[in-house]
Amino acid sequence: VLLAIGRDACTRNIGLQTIGVKINEKNGKVPVNDEEQTNVPYVYAIGDILDGKLELTPVAIQAGRLLAQRLYGGSSRKCDYINVPTTVFTPLEYGSCGYPEEKAIDVYGKQNLEVYHTLFWPLEWTVPGRDNNTCYAKIICNKQDNNRVIGLHVLGPNAGEVTQGFAAAIKCGITKELLDETIGIHPTCAEVFTTMDITKSSGQDITQKGC
């Protein structure tokens, strides 16, 4: 039995209280502003220790690089903690980049969003006859910004590879129209993002009858 219960932020005994750095007393993590600056102007924090940020090694590396460039290289670039591609490597992988639907509603308002979704059937599942309505794909679009994609989610084989590719497009500001204009590679799982036309608000059936 594997218990994946997270980790502790060991910040209570390293002297932060001596210099006045505040921590979240509930979890020991350090609140920072959008430049990783704590409440003490000359103290910065990066990585898993940040309160409310993702516990991912590539995020910590990127944040550290950008912080060094801002402090010593004259840069003003900040770490993007929203459009971070990530994957849960379960037997059926789950990948995401950008906002989850619930958070997007909180930030933008439900009336300003359009959510497209579909179930799909990977080609490699057709021969063994695996369930053709297990895999799922969804994009969340901001209607007030040219239907820009602000969230992408996929549940299926190789979700990590699919998500990594689309993450670059999301960073470039891809819209639903551009996705629709993209020619898909048939028959790949990623192709589903170029053919989605059913919105969640329509209530239409998204089950697939064939590959």
C-alpha positions in Angstrom: 0.0 0.0 0.0 1.5 3.3 -1.1 0.4 6.4 0.8 0.9 9.5 -1.4 0.1 12.2 1.3 2.4 15.0 0.3 5.3 16.6 2.2 6.0 19.0 5.0 7.5 22.5 4.6 10.2 22.5 7.2 10.4 26.3 7.8 9.6 26.6 11.5 13.2 26.0 12.8 15.4 27.8 10.3 15.3 31.3 11.8 12.7 32.9 9.6 10.9 34.3 12.7 14.2 36.1 13.7 14.1 38.2 10.6 10.3 38.6 10.5 9.5 36.4 7.5 5.8 35.4 7.7 4.7 31.8 7.1 1.3 30.2 6.8 0.9 28.7 10.2 -1.4 26.0 8.9 1.1 24.4 6.5 4.5 26.1 7.2 4.6 27.5 3.6 5.8 31.0 2.7 3.5 33.5 1.1 5.1 35.6 -1.6 4.1 38.2 -4.2 4.3 37.6 -8.0 8.1 38.1 -7.9 8.6 35.4 -5.2 9.3 38.2 -2.7 8.3 37.5 1.0 7.0 40.2 3.3 10.7 41.0 4.1 11.8 42.8 0.9 15.3 41.3 0.7 14.1 37.7 1.3 12.8 35.6 -1.6 11.5 32.1 -1.8 11.0 29.6 -4.6 9.9 26.0 -5.2 7.8 23.7 -3.2 8.0 26.0 -0.1 5.7 28.6 -1.7 2.2 28.9 -0.4 -0.5 28.1 -3.0 1.9 27.2 -5.8 2.6 24.0 -7.6 5.0 21.5 -6.1 6.8 20.6 -9.3 10.6 20.5 -9.9 10.5 22.2 -13.4 8.5 25.0 -11.9 11.0 25.6 -9.2 13.9 25.5 -11.7 12.1 28.0 -14.0 11.2 30.3 -11.1 14.8 30.3 -9.8 16.2 31.1 -13.2 13.8 34.0 -13.7 14.4 35.3 -10.2 18.2 35.3 -10.8 17.7 37.1 -14.2 15.5 39.8 -12.5 17.9 40.3 -9.6 21.2 40.3 -11.6 20.4 40.5 -15.3 18.1 43.4 -15.7 15.1 41.2 -16.7 11.5 41.8 -15.7 10.1 38.4 -16.7 8.1 36.6 -14.0 7.3 32.9 -13.6 3.9 31.9 -15.0 2.3 29.7 -12.4 -0.9 29.3 -14.4 0.1 27.8 -17.7 2.0 24.9 -16.3 1.7 21.6 -18.1 1.5 18.6 -15.7 0.5 15.0 -15.8 -0.7 12.4 -13.3 1.0 9.2 -14.5 -1.8 6.8 -13.6 -2.4 3.8 -15.9 -4.8 6.0 -17.8 -2.8 9.3 -17.8 -4.3 12.7 -17.0 -2.7 15.8 -18.3 -3.6 19.5 -17.9 -2.4 23.0 -18.6 -3.9 26.3 -17.6 -7.0 26.7 -15.5 -9.2 23.9 -14.2 -12.8 24.7 -15.0 -13.8 25.6 -11.5 -11.0 28.1 -11.1 -11.6 29.6 -14.5 -15.2 30.3 -13.5 -14.0 32.0 -10.3 -11.6 34.2 -12.2 -13.5 35.0 -15.4 -17.1 34.2 -14.6 -19.1 31.4 -16.1 -20.9 33.7 -18.5 -17.5 34.6 -20.1 -16.4 31.0 -20.7 -17.1 28.4 -23.4 -16.1 24.8 -22.6 -15.7 22.3 -25.4 -15.4 18.6 -24.5 -15.6 15.1 -25.9 -15.0 11.5 -25.2 -12.7 9.7 -27.6 -11.5 6.2 -28.6 -7.7 5.8 -29.2 -6.9 3.7 -32.3 -4.8 1.2 -30.3 -7.9 0.5 -28.2 -10.1 -0.6 -31.2 -8.4 -4.0 -31.8 -8.6 -5.3 -28.2 -12.1 -3.7 -28.0 -11.5 -1.6 -25.0 -14.2 0.8 -23.9 -14.6 3.5 -26.5 -15.9 6.1 -24.0 -13.2 6.2 -21.3 -10.9 8.9 -22.7 -11.9 12.5 -22.3 -10.7 15.9 -23.6 -11.7 19.4 -22.7 -10.7 23.0 -23.5 -11.8 26.1 -21.6 -12.1 29.3 -23.7 -12.3 32.9 -22.7 -15.1 34.4 -24.8 -14.0 37.9 -23.9 -10.5 37.4 -25.4 -11.2 36.0 -28.9 -12.0 32.5 -27.4 -8.4 32.2 -26.2 -7.7 28.7 -24.7 -7.1 29.2 -20.9 -7.4 25.6 -19.9 -6.7 22.2 -21.5 -7.4 18.8 -20.0 -7.0 15.3 -21.4 -7.5 11.8 -20.0 -6.0 9.1 -22.2 -2.9 7.3 -23.4 0.3 9.5 -23.5 -1.5 12.4 -22.0 1.8 13.9 -20.8 3.2 14.0 -24.4 0.0 15.5 -25.7 -0.1 18.1 -22.9 3.5 19.1 -23.3 3.0 19.9 -27.0 -0.1 22.0 -26.5 1.4 23.8 -23.5 3.6 25.8 -25.9 0.6 26.7 -28.0 -1.3 27.9 -24.9 1.8 30.1 -23.9 1.6 31.6 -27.4 -2.1 32.5 -26.9 -3.8 29.9 -29.1 -7.5 30.4 -29.7 -10.3 27.9 -30.5 -10.3 29.2 -34.1 -6.6 28.4 -34.5 -7.2 24.9 -33.1 -10.0 24.4 -35.6 -7.7 25.5 -38.4 -4.9 23.1 -37.3 -4.7 20.0 -39.4 -4.8 16.9 -37.2 -2.6 13.9 -37.5 -5.0 10.9 -38.0 -5.3 8.7 -36.0 -3.7 10.3 -32.9 -5.2 11.1 -29.6 -4.0 14.7 -29.9 -6.1 15.1 -33.0 -9.2 15.4 -30.9 -8.3 18.9 -29.9 -8.6 20.0 -33.6 -12.1 18.5 -34.0 -14.0 19.4 -30.9 -17.3 21.1 -31.6 -19.6 20.2 -28.8 -19.9 22.7 -25.9 -20.7 21.8 -22.4 -23.5 24.3 -22.3 -25.3 22.7 -25.2 -25.8 19.5 -23.3 -25.3 17.4 -26.4 -24.1 13.8 -26.3 -20.3 13.5 -26.5 -20.1 9.7 -26.6 -18.1 8.2 -29.6 -19.5 5.5 -31.8 -16.2 4.7 -33.6 -12.6 5.7 -34.0 
